[in-house]
Amino acid sequence: MTVFWIWMLVDAIQNKGVGDGEKVGWVLSIVFFHLIGSLPYFFIGRPKGRQPVLSQPVRPVSMP
């Protein structure tokens, strides 16, 4: 159980798929509620699959 809790805590801290406010909420819920906070994060908060996170919007290239 402790390994799962640490895994979810590290994953929540490093998760680039959520905003800063949402990240803080997940980290606090995992820290204060341990397993009860880790299970919802595992099923709801983690990003689904490995979707690339774009730092800048992609602009279409215009043809001359």
C-alpha positions in Angstrom: 0.0 0.0 0.0 2.8 2.4 0.8 4.5 1.8 -2.6 1.2 2.6 -4.3 0.8 5.7 -2.3 4.3 7.0 -3.1 3.8 6.1 -6.7 0.6 8.1 -7.0 2.2 11.0 -5.1 5.2 11.2 -7.4 2.9 10.8 -10.5 0.6 13.6 -9.3 3.6 15.9 -8.7 5.1 15.2 -12.2 1.8 15.2 -14.1 2.0 17.7 -16.9 -1.5 17.0 -18.1 -3.3 19.0 -15.4 -3.2 22.6 -14.4 -1.4 24.0 -11.4 -4.5 24.3 -9.2 -5.7 20.9 -10.1 -2.3 19.4 -9.4 -2.1 21.1 -5.9 -5.6 19.6 -5.2 -4.6 16.1 -6.1 -1.3 16.3 -4.2 -3.0 17.6 -1.1 -5.7 14.9 -1.2 -3.1 12.2 -1.7 -1.0 13.5 1.2 -3.8 14.0 3.7 -6.0 11.0 2.7 -3.4 8.5 1.7 -5.1 5.5 0.1 -8.5 7.2 -0.1 -6.9 10.1 -2.0 -4.7 7.8 -4.1 -7.4 5.6 -5.5 -9.5 8.4 -7.1 -6.3 9.9 -8.5 -5.4 6.6 -10.1 -8.8 6.2 -11.8 -9.7 9.8 -12.5 -6.7 12.2 -12.2 -4.1 10.4 -14.2 -3.9 11.2 -17.9 -5.3 8.5 -20.2 -2.6 7.0 -22.4 0.5 8.8 -23.4 -0.9 11.9 -25.1 1.8 14.5 -26.0 1.5 17.7 -24.1 2.0 20.7 -26.5 3.6 23.7 -25.0 2.6 26.0 -27.9 -0.5 25.8 -30.2 0.3 24.3 -33.6 -0.3 26.8 -36.4 -1.2 25.6 -39.9 1.5 26.2 -42.5 0.2 28.3 -45.4 1.4 27.3 -48.9 2.8 30.2 -51.1 
